[in-house]
Each structure stands twice: as structure tokens, then as C-alpha cells.
Amino acid sequence: MSTRQRLKPSSIASATSYFLLHPRHRSRLCELDSGFLFTRFAQTRIRHRLRAAGIVQLMVDEITREGLQTATDTFYAALAHALNGHAQPMVDLWSEADDVCYLGPMGGILVGGAAVAASWKEFATTELGGTVTPSDLHFVAAGRIGVVTGREEGIGHRDLPGTVHIRATSTYRLEGGAIKMVGHHTDLITT
């Protein structure tokens, strides 16, 4: 498959935009060709058709509630990988910008994409295991920024007895048409 795969307008939608393919092909872009106005209705129909066709992430110009839900699902899937020794999905989710910030449940403040990526790589080497499940999620989408607040419950982590309860806030930003994490702040709930 070439770097750009040309799809017929009738095969997905009649609009000009770029989309990322299935995660294992993220570097490959395909172009949908035509030229009609992208209304919100048309964007929603195209998103559904793309998902059905296996094309995962629509490159957009603003964050939607649906986009935040997808980013949140991606975060918790990446966290599951990190808990089991594989940091790359988490590193890929985070922005590489200098203004990102991570405040983990054990304390400390990390600023900058390089520091956050190094932290996740180091964390993955612990192979802590277990699962983290989100609950009580609240989504705020505002243009190019999105915020998700809620709770996390961690169970079955090596060397951590019982269940860990955490409050969490995740902040996302559109960068180059993709939703990237730029902040994650967590607090242990002790009561």
C-alpha cells in the first residue's frame, strides 16, 4: 500500500479530508476526494462510515464529546499496556510539546513531553500488572481543548495490597488534527 491510498468518493463519503488508518497503519494516510461543504451532520456520517470501514481516527479541527470518549478509551487501553510492560501506546498518546504536565498518583510533577515519555517508559519496566477501571467520567469539549474528570479504581497491582482509588483529570489538545494528551493529574483517595 502506498503512503497515500486513494479511495473513491462513493466508497466512504464525498468530502475532502485526511484520515488515519487502523492503528498498525497510522503513518499511512488516505485521501477522500470531492468538494462539498463539511457540515456537522456530514462529519458525523463520515465518522460512522469510517469506523465501520476500520478507519479509526478522523483528523478534526475541534474536539467533540465523541472524540474525548475515544481518547479516554485509548488512554485506559494504553495504561493497561504500560501496567504490563509496554510503554509505547502511552507514549504515542501524549503530546511531545514542552508544556505537557503529568502529576501521577504517587506525587511529583513532570513537565515536558520528553520527561513524561521517559516516566512512562520507566513505569512500564515495573510491570505492576493489575487493571485500572474508570468511572463517573465527565467530559468537557471546548474547541481544541478537552477535559475528562472522574475516578479510577486499580485492582491487582503487584506489591499494592487491596484496591487503589484515585480521582483523575485528563486534558487533551488537538495537534495536527489528532487528539493528544497534554495533562493528567491524579490524587489518591484515602477516605
C-alpha positions in Angstrom: 0.0 0.0 0.0 1.4 3.4 -0.9 1.7 6.2 1.7 -1.5 7.8 0.3 -4.3 5.4 -0.6 -6.9 6.9 -2.9 -10.4 5.9 -2.0 -13.3 6.5 -4.4 -15.8 9.1 -3.0 -18.6 6.6 -3.1 -16.7 4.1 -1.0 -16.7 6.1 2.2 -18.0 9.7 1.7 -17.9 12.6 -0.6 -15.6 15.0 1.1 -12.0 16.2 1.1 -10.2 15.4 4.3 -7.4 13.2 5.6 -7.9 10.2 7.9 -5.6 7.9 9.9 -6.0 4.3 9.2 -6.1 1.4 11.6 -3.5 1.8 14.4 -1.0 -0.5 12.9 -1.0 1.7 9.7 -1.1 5.1 11.5 1.7 6.5 9.3 -0.4 5.8 6.1 -2.9 8.5 5.1 -5.7 8.1 2.7 -7.5 10.9 0.9 -11.2 11.2 0.4 -11.8 13.2 -2.8 -14.5 15.6 -3.8 -15.5 19.0 -2.7 -18.7 19.6 -0.7 -19.1 21.6 2.4 -18.3 19.7 5.6 -21.4 20.2 7.8 -21.5 18.7 11.3 -24.1 16.2 10.0 -21.8 15.2 7.2 -18.9 14.9 9.6 -20.8 12.6 11.9 -22.0 10.4 9.0 -18.4 10.1 7.7 -17.1 9.2 11.2 -19.6 6.4 11.4 -18.7 5.1 7.9 -15.0 5.3 8.6 -15.4 3.4 11.9 -17.4 0.7 10.0 -14.6 0.5 7.4 -12.0 0.1 10.1 -10.5 3.6 9.8 -10.1 4.7 13.4 -9.4 8.3 13.9 -10.8 11.2 12.0 -8.5 14.2 11.8 -10.6 17.1 13.0 -10.4 20.8 13.7 -12.2 20.7 17.1 -12.6 18.2 19.9 -16.1 16.6 20.3 -17.6 14.6 23.1 -17.2 11.5 20.9 -13.5 12.4 20.3 -12.9 12.7 24.0 -14.6 9.4 24.7 -12.3 7.8 22.1 -9.2 9.5 23.6 -10.2 8.3 27.1 -10.7 4.7 25.8 -7.3 4.9 24.2 -5.7 6.2 27.4 -7.0 3.3 29.5 -6.0 0.8 26.9 -2.5 2.3 26.8 -2.4 2.3 30.6 -3.2 -1.5 30.6 -0.3 -2.0 28.2 2.0 0.1 30.5 0.9 -1.9 33.5 2.1 -5.0 31.6 5.4 -3.6 30.5 4.7 -1.9 27.2 5.0 1.8 27.3 4.8 2.7 23.6 1.0 3.0 23.3 1.0 5.5 26.2 4.0 7.4 24.8 2.2 7.7 21.4 -0.9 9.1 23.1 1.0 12.0 24.8 1.9 15.2 23.1 5.6 15.8 22.6 5.2 19.5 23.4 7.2 21.2 26.2 4.0 22.4 28.0 2.5 19.0 28.9 2.3 18.1 32.5 1.8 14.8 34.4 1.1 14.6 38.1 0.9 10.9 39.0 -0.8 9.2 42.0 2.5 8.8 43.9 3.4 12.5 43.7 5.8 14.6 41.7 5.2 16.9 38.8 6.7 16.2 35.3 6.7 18.9 32.7 7.5 18.4 29.0 6.9 15.7 26.5 10.3 14.1 26.9 10.1 13.9 30.7 6.6 12.4 30.5 7.6 9.8 27.9 10.7 8.8 29.9 8.5 8.4 33.0 6.0 6.1 31.2 8.9 4.1 29.8 10.4 3.7 33.3 6.9 2.9 34.8 6.4 0.1 32.3 9.6 -1.6 33.4 8.0 -2.2 36.8 5.3 -4.4 35.2 3.0 -3.6 38.0 0.1 -5.6 36.5 -3.5 -5.4 37.5 -6.2 -3.3 36.0 -7.4 0.3 36.2 -11.1 1.0 35.6 -12.5 4.5 35.1 -15.9 5.5 36.5 -18.0 8.7 37.0 -16.5 10.3 33.9 -17.5 13.8 32.9 -16.5 15.2 29.5 -16.0 18.9 28.6 -15.2 19.6 24.9 -14.2 23.2 24.1 -12.8 23.8 20.7 -9.2 22.5 20.5 -9.1 21.5 24.2 -11.0 18.8 26.1 -11.1 17.8 29.7 -12.2 14.5 31.3 -12.7 14.1 35.1 -13.6 11.1 37.0 -12.4 8.3 39.3 -10.1 5.3 38.7 -10.1 2.0 40.6 -6.9 0.0 40.5 -7.0 -3.7 41.4 -4.4 -6.5 41.5 -1.2 -4.4 41.3 1.9 -6.2 42.3 3.1 -5.0 45.8 0.0 -2.9 46.3 -2.5 -4.6 48.6 -6.2 -4.2 48.0 -7.9 -1.7 45.8 -6.5 1.8 44.9 -9.0 4.6 44.5 -7.9 7.7 42.5 -9.5 10.9 41.3 -8.2 11.9 37.9 -8.3 14.8 35.4 -7.1 14.3 31.9 -6.6 17.2 29.5 -6.4 16.8 25.7 -5.5 19.1 22.9 -5.8 18.9 19.1 -2.4 18.8 17.5 -2.1 18.3 13.8 -5.7 17.1 13.6 -5.1 14.3 16.3 -6.2 14.4 19.9 -3.2 14.2 22.2 -2.9 14.1 26.0 -1.3 17.2 27.4 -2.1 16.7 31.1 -3.0 14.0 33.6 -3.5 14.8 37.3 -4.3 12.2 39.8 -4.9 12.1 43.6 -5.1 9.0 45.8 -8.5 8.9 47.7 -7.7 7.8 51.2 -11.1 8.0 52.8 
